[in-house]
Amino acid sequence: MKFVKNTRYYSGVVYEWNLPTGSTCPFALECKVSVDRYTGKFNNESNQYRCYAASPERFPAVREHRWKNFEYVKNGNMPLLPKDCKAVRIHASGDFFNQAYFDLWIDVAIANPLVEFWAYTKSIGYWVNRLDRIPNNLELTASRGGRQDELIRKHNLKQVYVFGSLSEVPRGMPIDTNDDCARDKRIRTFALVDNYAKK
């Protein structure tokens, strides 16, 4: 069980909790890529853009730590936050793979009210099932391009669109390059550019 400390990408110091890509993404559609735990072989099921988080799994150490995290939480174990933790990005890779696991993160956030948590997700049904339980320190963003997109509009959820290039982003739509939009409760719709391509 391991968090990854990131001091370069985000604003401030952030701890990431990561799981294997694809294997923990039951509702991914446009971006799904799975990587075999042992061989490192990529299975690219995506039809729009490749999951940016899959590439680091070409390294055995990255794959192994993500799979160990997966095994840990599959058994209902709660991630233990580092003592100096003030902000957690849930799933720079992976997603909420079932309702019990989604609920576990609600419990972690409730137990740590002074810590900021946020996540992108295509597992929108699990979120919708718990709309009345999401604590104020957990900010969720529905990532479009999955199997449950119809729930985003129905429940007026915060959302992100992924575009292939900067030129495709509608004028006036905020573009997130470091998760600031994902963390900001005031922003309800924003853009990501595929693999941060600056075209």
C-alpha positions in Angstrom: 0.0 0.0 0.0 1.6 3.2 -1.2 0.9 6.8 -1.9 3.0 8.7 -4.4 4.2 12.2 -3.4 4.0 14.7 -6.3 5.5 18.1 -5.9 5.8 19.1 -9.6 2.5 18.7 -11.5 0.0 20.1 -9.0 -0.3 23.4 -7.1 1.4 22.5 -3.8 2.3 19.1 -2.4 -0.1 16.3 -3.4 -0.2 12.6 -2.6 -1.6 10.4 -5.3 -3.4 7.1 -4.8 -3.0 5.0 -8.0 -4.5 1.7 -9.2 -3.8 -0.2 -12.5 -5.3 1.4 -15.6 -8.0 -0.4 -17.4 -8.3 -3.3 -15.0 -10.0 -1.0 -12.4 -12.0 1.1 -14.9 -15.2 -0.8 -15.5 -17.0 2.0 -17.3 -14.1 3.3 -19.5 -14.9 3.4 -23.2 -13.0 6.0 -25.3 -9.7 5.7 -23.4 -9.5 2.2 -22.0 -6.0 0.7 -21.9 -5.1 -2.3 -19.7 -1.5 -3.4 -19.0 -0.7 -7.0 -17.9 0.7 -7.0 -14.4 3.5 -9.5 -15.2 4.4 -9.1 -18.8 3.8 -5.4 -19.2 1.9 -6.1 -22.5 -0.6 -3.3 -23.4 -4.1 -4.1 -24.5 -5.4 -0.9 -26.1 -9.2 -1.0 -26.3 -9.5 2.8 -26.7 -11.2 4.3 -29.8 -10.7 8.0 -29.2 -7.5 8.6 -27.1 -5.1 6.5 -25.2 -5.2 6.6 -21.4 -2.4 8.9 -20.4 -1.8 7.0 -17.2 -1.1 3.7 -18.9 2.3 4.7 -20.2 4.2 4.5 -16.9 3.0 1.0 -16.4 5.7 -0.1 -18.9 7.9 0.0 -15.9 7.6 -3.1 -13.6 8.0 -1.1 -10.4 5.1 1.1 -11.3 2.9 -1.8 -12.3 3.6 -3.6 -9.1 2.9 -0.8 -6.7 -0.4 0.0 -8.5 -1.4 -3.7 -8.3 -0.5 -3.9 -4.7 -2.7 -0.9 -4.0 -5.5 -2.7 -5.9 -5.1 -5.9 -3.8 -5.1 -3.9 -0.6 -8.3 -2.0 -1.2 -10.1 -5.0 -2.9 -10.1 -6.6 0.6 -11.8 -3.5 2.1 -8.7 -2.0 3.6 -8.7 1.8 4.0 -5.7 3.7 2.7 -3.7 5.2 5.5 -2.7 8.8 4.7 0.8 10.0 5.2 1.2 12.2 8.3 2.0 15.4 6.4 -0.8 14.9 3.9 -3.0 17.9 3.0 -4.2 17.0 -0.5 -4.9 13.7 -2.2 -5.5 13.1 -5.9 -7.4 9.8 -6.0 -6.6 7.9 -9.1 -4.1 9.6 -11.3 -4.4 6.1 -12.7 -7.4 3.7 -12.2 -10.9 4.4 -11.1 -13.6 3.4 -8.6 -14.0 -0.3 -9.5 -17.1 -1.0 -7.4 -19.6 0.6 -5.0 -17.9 -0.6 -1.9 -14.6 0.9 -3.0 -16.2 4.2 -3.8 -17.8 4.2 -0.4 -14.5 3.5 1.2 -13.1 6.8 -0.2 -16.2 8.7 1.2 -15.2 7.2 4.6 -11.6 8.2 4.2 -12.6 11.8 3.3 -15.1 12.0 6.2 -12.4 10.7 8.6 -9.9 13.4 7.4 -12.0 16.6 7.1 -8.9 18.9 6.9 -7.5 17.0 3.9 -8.6 17.9 0.3 -9.5 15.0 -1.9 -10.5 15.0 -5.6 -10.9 12.5 -8.4 -12.0 12.2 -12.0 -14.3 9.2 -12.7 -16.2 7.4 -15.3 -17.8 5.2 -12.6 -20.6 7.7 -12.4 -23.3 5.4 -11.2 -21.5 4.8 -7.9 -21.3 8.6 -7.4 -25.0 9.0 -8.2 -25.9 6.3 -5.7 -24.2 8.4 -3.0 -25.0 12.0 -3.9 -26.3 12.7 -0.4 -23.1 11.4 1.2 -20.3 13.2 -0.6 -18.4 15.3 2.0 -17.4 18.9 1.3 -13.7 18.0 1.1 -14.2 15.4 -1.7 -14.5 17.0 -5.2 -15.5 14.7 -8.0 -15.5 15.3 -11.8 -17.3 13.2 -14.3 -15.0 12.3 -17.1 -16.9 12.2 -20.4 -16.3 9.3 -22.8 -17.5 6.5 -20.7 -20.4 4.1 -20.5 -22.5 6.1 -18.1 -22.3 9.6 -19.7 -26.1 9.9 -19.7 -26.0 10.3 -15.9 -23.9 13.4 -16.1 -26.6 15.7 -17.5 -29.4 13.9 -15.7 -27.8 14.7 -12.3 -26.1 18.0 -13.3 -22.6 16.7 -12.4 -19.3 18.5 -12.7 -17.8 17.3 -15.9 -14.7 17.4 -18.1 -14.3 16.9 -21.8 -11.1 15.6 -23.4 -10.1 17.2 -26.7 -7.5 16.1 -29.2 -6.0 19.6 -29.6 -6.2 23.1 -28.2 -7.9 24.2 -31.4 -10.9 22.0 -30.6 -11.6 23.5 -27.2 -14.7 25.8 -27.3 -13.9 29.4 -26.7 -14.2 30.4 -23.1 -14.0 26.8 -21.7 -11.4 26.6 -19.0 -8.5 24.2 -19.8 -7.0 22.3 -16.9 -3.2 21.6 -17.0 -2.5 20.9 -13.4 -5.8 19.8 -11.8 -6.7 23.3 -10.5 -10.0 23.1 -12.3 -10.7 19.7 -10.9 -10.1 21.0 -7.4 -12.1 24.2 -7.8 -15.8 23.8 -6.7 -16.8 26.9 -8.7 -15.9 25.3 -12.0 -18.5 23.0 -13.3 -17.4 22.3 -16.9 -13.8 22.3 -18.2 -11.5 20.8 -20.8 -8.4 18.6 -20.9 -6.3 18.3 -24.0 -5.2 14.8 -24.9 -1.8 14.1 -23.4 -1.4 17.9 -23.1 -0.8 18.2 -26.8 -0.3 21.8 -27.6 -1.5 22.0 -31.3 
